[in-house]
């Protein structure tokens, strides 16, 4: 298995966050967690060693996974988005234009296939 670096998991559902965290750990990542775009933005700013951001599109509070992407674009680590929204949903379509999107539910193999090489150190 490829050993990963530090992954930031942004998901507001506790149950889902736990299951995705387990997948990331299985793939060799260390995981830190956030539940909102604001919290995640602050963590990315504070922790330059973050190698990957995996965020739900719909989050608690102000902002979506797309807002998070826009805030860290260019300077931040590679991002993957995940959603249970159907592919016909405008938000899902907008997300696909910006980053790889995992459709929930997904397996660890689906996640592994989308992780860019630069996130694996």
Buried (B, 14 or more C-beta within 10 A) or exposed (E): EEEBBBBBBBBBBEEBBEBBBEBBBEBBBBBBBBBBBBBBBEBBEEEEEBBBBBBBBBBBEEBBBBBBBBBBEEEBBBBBBBBBBEEEEEBBEEBEEBBBBBEBEBEBEBBBEBBEEEBBE
